Amino acid sequence: QVQLAESGGGLVQSGGSLRLSCAASGSTFSLYDMAWYRQAPGKEREFVAGIRWTTGNIRYGYSAKDRLTLSRDVAETTIFLQMNSLQPEDPATYYCQAEAKCSGDSWGQGTQVTISS
């Protein structure tokens, strides 16, 4: 199974930036895809951005993609989510998800992003 450890969340002023990290460990040899999701209180979890690990193809999930940049460090089996110009609609718990051919889906514990006005 793949284990995921997220970091980088915190409190930031409106208009500020944050960089989230998600490091994968364990059975990463069959890693197929990694992604970020977010869930705000009272709302469903939504897809934010993802990367097909085998090809490096990146996709974004909602209209704020012009403020987001997903990148990866292959050697460290880590993905990053750079979020700029954070807005009042961005606060949520951000979760990392991985899909591995041998072990299926794995989820991290989540990292909290909070915006101060």
Backbone as JSON, one array per atom type, in Angstrom:
{
  "sequence": "QVQLAESGGGLVQSGGSLRLSCAASGSTFSLYDMAWYRQAPGKEREFVAGIRWTTGNIRYGYSAKDRLTLSRDVAETTIFLQMNSLQPEDPATYYCQAEAKCSGDSWGQGTQVTISS",
  "N": [[0.84, -1.19, 0.0], [0.3, 2.32, -0.52], [1.57, 4.98, 1.32], [0.77, 8.26, 2.36], [1.88, 11.54, 3.0], [0.97, 14.65, 3.85], [1.8, 18.15, 3.79], [2.31, 21.65, 4.55], [0.04, 23.22, 4.71], [-1.86, 25.9, 6.29], [-2.36, 29.1, 7.91], [-3.13, 31.89, 6.03], [-3.01, 35.15, 4.59], [-5.68, 36.7, 2.75], [-5.22, 36.69, -0.71], [-2.67, 35.81, -0.52], [-0.1, 33.22, -0.71], [0.41, 29.66, -0.82], [2.22, 26.62, -0.53], [1.62, 23.36, -0.99], [2.64, 20.08, -0.02], [3.02, 16.62, -0.84], [4.14, 13.61, 0.09], [4.87, 10.43, -1.04], [5.12, 7.06, 0.05], [6.14, 3.63, 0.61], [4.54, 1.15, -1.29], [5.32, 2.32, -3.89], [6.17, 1.59, -6.37], [4.31, 0.78, -8.19], [2.91, 3.03, -8.74], [0.41, 5.02, -10.2], [-1.12, 7.32, -10.48], [-1.38, 10.58, -9.02], [-3.0, 12.94, -6.92], [-4.65, 16.01, -5.91], [-7.27, 16.78, -3.73], [-9.99, 18.68, -2.36], [-11.9, 19.63, 0.51], [-14.38, 21.53, 1.78], [-16.04, 22.73, 4.76], [-19.2, 21.26, 5.12], [-19.46, 20.76, 2.45], [-19.06, 18.77, -0.55], [-16.29, 16.61, -1.27], [-13.94, 17.75, -3.61], [-12.26, 17.51, -6.76], [-9.04, 18.83, -7.33], [-6.46, 19.01, -8.63], [-4.34, 16.92, -10.64], [-1.88, 14.39, -11.48], [-0.74, 12.23, -13.93], [1.26, 9.68, -13.13], [2.9, 8.1, -14.7], [3.23, 9.38, -17.14], [3.46, 12.08, -16.69], [1.54, 13.9, -17.34], [-0.57, 16.58, -16.57], [-3.53, 17.66, -14.99], [-6.22, 19.9, -14.26], [-8.86, 20.71, -12.03], [-10.9, 22.64, -11.61], [-12.22, 25.98, -12.0], [-10.3, 27.63, -10.94], [-7.82, 27.12, -11.88], [-5.94, 28.8, -13.0], [-4.68, 29.91, -10.91], [-3.29, 27.95, -9.78], [-0.61, 25.61, -9.55], [0.54, 22.5, -10.26], [3.15, 20.34, -9.49], [5.94, 18.0, -9.55], [8.3, 15.92, -7.85], [10.11, 13.49, -8.97], [12.13, 11.8, -8.01], [11.8, 11.96, -5.26], [9.27, 11.08, -5.01], [7.09, 12.83, -4.71], [4.5, 15.23, -4.75], [3.54, 18.6, -5.47], [1.53, 21.43, -4.7], [1.18, 24.52, -5.73], [-0.37, 27.35, -4.66], [-1.68, 30.37, -5.5], [-2.67, 33.81, -4.94], [-4.75, 33.44, -3.01], [-8.16, 33.0, -2.22], [-11.3, 33.87, -0.59], [-12.92, 31.64, -1.07], [-11.27, 29.49, -1.06], [-10.47, 28.23, 1.43], [-10.18, 25.1, 3.02], [-9.94, 21.59, 3.77], [-7.23, 20.04, 2.43], [-6.6, 17.22, 0.56], [-4.4, 14.59, -0.25], [-4.23, 12.16, -2.78], [-3.53, 8.92, -4.0], [-3.13, 6.62, -6.62], [-2.45, 3.32, -7.14], [-1.4, 0.59, -9.11], [-1.12, -1.91, -7.98], [-2.17, -1.72, -5.42], [-4.4, -0.11, -5.29], [-6.43, 2.73, -4.3], [-5.15, 5.32, -2.2], [-5.26, 7.54, 0.6], [-4.26, 10.64, 2.06], [-4.01, 12.22, 5.33], [-4.83, 14.78, 5.25], [-4.45, 18.37, 4.96], [-4.84, 21.49, 6.44], [-6.11, 24.48, 5.07], [-6.39, 27.82, 5.7], [-7.88, 31.01, 5.44], [-7.22, 34.32, 6.22], [-8.89, 37.37, 6.65]],
  "CA": [[0.0, 0.0, 0.0], [1.02, 3.59, -0.57], [1.31, 5.91, 2.41], [0.88, 9.65, 1.92], [2.08, 12.52, 4.07], [0.79, 16.01, 3.35], [2.29, 19.25, 4.61], [2.3, 22.95, 3.89], [-1.15, 24.01, 4.98], [-1.72, 26.88, 7.37], [-3.15, 30.33, 7.85], [-2.53, 32.86, 5.12], [-3.89, 36.28, 4.3], [-6.32, 36.71, 1.45], [-4.28, 37.14, -1.72], [-1.38, 35.2, -0.29], [0.24, 31.97, -1.39], [0.83, 28.5, -0.06], [2.7, 25.48, -1.31], [1.35, 22.09, -0.32], [3.47, 18.95, -0.43], [2.52, 15.28, -0.52], [5.19, 12.63, -0.14], [4.38, 9.05, -1.08], [6.08, 6.03, 0.45], [5.55, 2.3, 0.57], [4.51, 0.45, -2.58], [5.23, 3.34, -4.94], [6.67, 1.07, -7.64], [3.2, 0.66, -9.13], [2.16, 4.28, -8.7], [-0.19, 5.33, -11.49], [-1.67, 8.67, -10.5], [-1.46, 11.28, -7.75], [-3.91, 14.07, -7.1], [-5.12, 16.79, -4.77], [-8.69, 17.07, -3.58], [-10.24, 19.54, -1.21], [-13.25, 19.55, 1.07], [-14.75, 22.61, 2.69], [-17.11, 22.32, 5.68], [-20.55, 21.2, 4.56], [-19.43, 20.56, 1.0], [-18.49, 17.51, -1.0], [-14.89, 16.65, -1.67], [-13.82, 18.03, -5.04], [-10.95, 17.34, -7.39], [-8.32, 20.09, -7.53], [-5.44, 18.83, -9.67], [-3.74, 15.61, -10.58], [-0.81, 14.1, -12.43], [-0.54, 10.83, -14.31], [2.65, 9.51, -12.74], [3.66, 7.42, -15.75], [3.47, 10.25, -18.28], [3.67, 13.47, -16.28], [0.43, 14.76, -17.77], [-1.21, 17.27, -15.46], [-4.89, 18.14, -15.23], [-6.78, 20.73, -13.21], [-10.25, 20.32, -11.88], [-11.92, 23.67, -11.53], [-11.93, 27.23, -12.7], [-9.21, 28.39, -10.35], [-6.55, 26.53, -12.3], [-4.95, 29.82, -13.33], [-3.98, 30.26, -9.68], [-2.71, 26.73, -9.24], [0.41, 24.91, -10.32], [0.93, 21.22, -9.71], [4.44, 19.86, -9.96], [6.35, 16.79, -8.86], [9.7, 15.51, -7.73], [10.04, 12.05, -9.21], [13.08, 11.11, -7.14], [11.26, 11.96, -3.9], [7.87, 10.63, -5.11], [6.37, 13.91, -4.04], [3.84, 16.24, -5.57], [3.37, 19.9, -4.84], [0.46, 22.28, -5.22], [1.41, 25.94, -5.48], [-1.63, 28.09, -4.74], [-1.44, 31.82, -5.45], [-3.84, 34.69, -4.86], [-5.78, 32.69, -2.3], [-9.41, 33.72, -2.13], [-12.17, 33.38, 0.49], [-13.52, 30.33, -1.39], [-10.23, 28.45, -1.05], [-10.26, 27.47, 2.66], [-10.67, 23.73, 3.0], [-8.92, 20.58, 4.04], [-6.7, 19.55, 1.17], [-6.2, 15.83, 0.7], [-3.61, 13.96, -1.31], [-4.72, 10.84, -3.15], [-2.67, 8.19, -4.92], [-3.67, 5.38, -7.19], [-1.39, 2.39, -7.5], [-1.98, -0.56, -9.8], [-1.09, -3.1, -7.12], [-2.82, -1.55, -4.13], [-5.59, 0.72, -5.35], [-6.4, 4.11, -3.86], [-4.73, 5.68, -0.85], [-5.53, 8.94, 0.93], [-3.56, 11.21, 3.19], [-4.83, 12.69, 6.43], [-5.31, 16.13, 4.94], [-3.79, 19.53, 5.53], [-5.84, 22.55, 6.5], [-5.8, 25.8, 4.54], [-7.29, 28.82, 6.27], [-7.63, 32.35, 4.92], [-7.59, 35.43, 7.1], [-9.28, 38.55, 5.86]],
  "C": [[0.88, 1.24, 0.0], [0.61, 4.45, 0.63], [1.59, 7.34, 1.92], [1.0, 10.58, 3.12], [2.01, 13.91, 3.48], [1.4, 17.02, 4.33], [2.13, 20.55, 3.84], [1.06, 23.79, 4.12], [-0.9, 25.01, 6.1], [-2.64, 28.06, 7.16], [-2.41, 31.34, 6.99], [-3.53, 33.98, 4.86], [-4.51, 36.12, 2.92], [-5.38, 37.35, 0.43], [-2.9, 36.53, -1.59], [-1.2, 33.88, -1.01], [0.6, 30.89, -0.39], [1.32, 27.44, -1.02], [2.48, 24.22, -0.49], [2.26, 21.0, -0.89], [2.8, 17.65, -0.04], [3.6, 14.28, -0.91], [4.6, 11.23, -0.05], [5.5, 8.1, -0.66], [5.37, 4.68, 0.43], [5.63, 1.72, -0.83], [4.35, 1.43, -3.75], [5.67, 2.82, -6.31], [5.56, 0.95, -8.67], [2.32, 1.91, -9.16], [1.67, 4.67, -10.09], [-0.63, 6.79, -11.58], [-1.6, 9.26, -9.1], [-2.29, 12.54, -7.95], [-4.15, 14.78, -5.77], [-6.62, 16.94, -4.87], [-8.83, 18.05, -2.42], [-11.69, 19.38, -0.77], [-13.44, 20.67, 2.08], [-15.88, 22.13, 3.6], [-18.48, 22.36, 5.01], [-20.61, 20.96, 3.07], [-18.81, 19.21, 0.67], [-17.01, 17.7, -1.36], [-14.82, 16.85, -3.18], [-12.39, 17.88, -5.52], [-10.33, 18.7, -7.65], [-7.34, 19.98, -8.69], [-4.83, 17.45, -9.51], [-2.68, 15.42, -11.65], [-0.76, 12.6, -12.67], [0.94, 10.53, -14.12], [3.5, 8.94, -13.87], [4.03, 8.35, -16.9], [3.81, 11.69, -17.89], [2.56, 14.41, -16.71], [-0.33, 15.29, -16.56], [-2.6, 17.74, -15.88], [-5.36, 18.92, -14.01], [-8.29, 20.57, -13.21], [-11.28, 21.42, -11.82], [-11.36, 25.0, -12.01], [-10.75, 28.0, -12.14], [-7.84, 27.91, -10.83], [-5.52, 27.57, -12.67], [-4.2, 30.28, -12.1], [-3.23, 29.07, -9.09], [-1.62, 26.2, -10.15], [0.75, 23.62, -9.59], [2.27, 20.82, -10.32], [4.84, 18.63, -9.17], [7.87, 16.69, -8.8], [9.69, 13.99, -7.84], [10.94, 11.29, -8.24], [12.56, 10.97, -5.71], [9.83, 11.44, -3.85], [6.96, 11.59, -4.35], [5.69, 14.8, -5.07], [3.63, 17.5, -4.75], [2.18, 20.61, -5.48], [0.75, 23.71, -4.79], [0.09, 26.67, -5.69], [-1.34, 29.57, -4.53], [-2.75, 32.58, -5.38], [-5.01, 33.99, -4.17], [-6.98, 33.57, -2.0], [-10.27, 33.15, -1.0], [-12.82, 32.02, 0.2], [-12.53, 29.19, -1.33], [-10.07, 27.7, 0.27], [-10.92, 26.11, 2.63], [-9.59, 22.85, 3.6], [-8.51, 20.01, 2.7], [-6.12, 18.15, 1.38], [-5.38, 15.39, -0.52], [-4.16, 12.55, -1.54], [-3.75, 10.21, -4.14], [-3.38, 6.94, -5.39], [-2.5, 4.52, -7.64], [-2.02, 1.13, -8.08], [-2.06, -1.78, -8.89], [-1.92, -2.95, -5.86], [-4.02, -0.63, -4.13], [-5.37, 2.13, -4.84], [-5.91, 4.26, -2.43], [-5.0, 7.17, -0.65], [-4.66, 9.38, 2.1], [-4.54, 11.71, 4.23], [-5.4, 14.08, 6.19], [-4.49, 17.21, 5.61], [-4.73, 20.72, 5.38], [-5.3, 23.85, 5.92], [-6.85, 26.77, 5.04], [-6.89, 30.19, 5.76], [-8.07, 33.38, 5.96], [-7.88, 36.66, 6.25], [-8.44, 39.75, 6.22]]
}
